[in-house]
Amino acid sequence: METKLKIIKHFLLVLSLLLSSSAFSQSTGWIENPNHPPVKAKFMLTGELDAAKQTLPAVLEVKLEGDWKTYWRSPGEGGVAPSIKWDKSGNLADVSWDWPAPEAFSLLGLQTFGYKHDVVFPMQLKVKDINQPLKLKGLLTLSSCTNICVLTDYDINLDIDLKTMTADPGAMFAYNKAKVSVPQRKTSADINLGWDNAKQQLQVLLNEGDWQYPQVIIDGEPDVSFKLKRIETNKDEQGNKQLSAVFDGSSWLGETDVIGKNLNVTVIEADSAIEYRSVVIAVDIVSGSSPLWTMMLIALLGGLILNVMPCVLPVLGMKLSAVVAAPELNKAQVRQQFLASALGILVSFWLLAAFILSLKLTGQAIGWGVQFQNPWFIGFMALVTSVFALNMLGAFEINLPSSLQTKLATSGGNDTRGHFLQGMFATLLATPCSAPFLGTAVAFALGADTLTLFVIFTALAVGMALPWLLVAVIPQVASYLPKPGRWMNIVKVIFAGMLLLTSLWLISLLANFVAATALWIVAGLLILLFVVFMAKVHGSAAVIATISISILLSAVTAFATSDRWASPLPTDLEWTPLQQTDIQAKVAKGQTVFVDVTADWCITCKANKVGVILQDPVYSRLKQADIELVIGDWTKPSAPITDYLQSHNRYGVPFNVVYGPNAPDGIELPVILTAKQVIDAINKASTQL
């Protein structure tokens, strides 16, 4: 019996120690939010109390799965920096936060700075009284993004006995490792910051360090973002090595002036990172290379990338398939065919530029893809892509004469007119596509003078025609293509399937003009024709294989996106149609008005809706009683919406404006929205003077 009592006493002693350790734990362990599993956080204390300074090192570690990222102290043109609210803590005087050197991320022309995978933030806690327990009660707010952004809260709760806490080797190791990645701070006379108010540009001159290809980040002014324009290393008047960089400064508030203000300059290269802080003086910045040349290069790249977009790739594939199928063509014939197609691309881009110029001169709304407001244009494109798809299967090779094949499917033969039209058709298919660099070049062209408009569109055309011109200049490239064989049937089916999907997408756009039942019938007949001709030309085995692969790919896609199906986007926001005369009346009543001008064919509009407007915190803010939601649907031509856009000097969608008692003239938002920009604009507009 006595032995049993001793065992019980030992057990209770161990249990009390465990409970005591838990109550005064120096780490939260991993904290997860069930609403956002890809991200978790942990807060740890090293246990190394500096009694003289009354400071205690701490570590915040954040783990992000896959492509999720979080942000630096200055997120850039989008995002929200992590923050912790400690207002309910006890015996805590202050918390200083160090930031490791960030990575640069670019998406759709927006520049942001942050971290992926695993990031550790070192901190210093300053306590009021080292003889009293430390109660940490904080709320960590963390923004994490992929193609969408999520704002998540994590509770930090720790009770620390400063007298009995012990050193935590794991926390100390994480702290010291993170401190190494924090930029070394310097206040150096060797750095000069100059602001050109006329150009709205910042110049950085750094005479210190042997930098080769550094990354330079500017921050310190919350409402101003700085985007690198050019950077180079050269020598100053004394022959010393100098780093020179010029940044475009912009603010959603309009023009800005940072003269006399202190800015941070963070220079990062490989494992080295130094942070400078200096006051900005007024200067006149000498212009470097012409932005037109830069935009021409961007347009060239944007046009080239269009060739691999789903809209255009099938047409280029058809052209190459025709060359492979006709190996008897000589070099002159190959050159003529591809030159004709390249000329078709060039002429079609010139026609697009002329069309946009005519709309601009007549006061109409302009934009990339605005022709998709016309149901006849959409219907024509759907018809032609359908003919292309069926022709790729060989549907017309038996039933139609060769002359009609040329006109319908532009397979061409030796007649260069067919190949010229094929190049023009490839450009028409490219207009709804959005490729990297394309948006930047088009936006620059639409806001420029007539000559610049045609120059940029010519560069786009040359970029898109480069693969065609390559074969035209070096016809022997065609001889390197694989010889005709069974593989061509598989390739043709793949390209035909891509064209079929393009046709179905175009048919779906007609839902705004034609009854949905009729469109379902047309789409069903098109799919049936596709299957019938595939079976007739390639056999039933090809049909079964194609359907099986399609089902498998659909199942994989459904499984990969099942988490999004579990929480569908909300549809309960109440929108009223845009009536410009009503906006000021709503504002006069103290309401804040959020205007969204959009269109069903606008991909960026849908990205803004899915990624920002229907996501918290924006969605919850738009649901509040003081917000009025106004929508301008530009899917079809609308004179009032066109007039509204032109009154703001805009030529297309998306376009968002926030009006309120403190912003009766409206705060215009950028084309690509972020949650922070929308919330900041709403808060500013809603603030009463």
Secondary structure, DSSP 8 states (H G I E B T S, - for coil): -HHHHHHHHHHHHHHHHHHHHHHT-SB---EE-TT-TTEEEEEEE----BTTTTEEEEEEEEEE-TT-EEEEEEEESS----EEE-TT-BSEEEEEE-----EEEEETTEEEEEEESEEEEEEEEEES-TTS-EEEEEEEEEEEESSSEEEEEEEEEEEE-TTT----HHHHHHHHHHHHTS-EEE--TTEEEEEETTTTEEEEEE-SS--SS-EEEEES-TT-EEEEEEEEEEE-TTS-EEEEEEEEEE-TTSS---TT-EEEEEEEETTEEEEEEEEEEE------S-HHHHHHHHHHHHHHHGGGSTTTHHHHHHHHHHHHH-TT--HHHHHHHHHHHHHHHHHHHHHHHHHHHHHHHTT----TTGGGG-HHHHHHHHHHHHHHHHHHTTTHHHHS-HHHHHHHH---TT-HHHHHHHHHHHHHHHTT---TTHHHHHHHHHTS-HHHHHHHHHHHHHHHHHHHHHHHH-GGGGGGS--SSTHHHHHHHHHHHHHHHHHHHHHHHGGGTS-HHHHHHHHHHHHHHHHHHHHHHH-HHHHHHHHHHHHHHHHHHHHHTHHHHHS-------EEE--HHHHHHHHHTT-EEEEEEE-TT-HHHHHHIIIIITSTTHHHHHTSTTEEEEEEE-SS--HHHHHHHHHTT--SS-EEEEEETTEEEEEE--SS--HHHHHHHHHHHH---
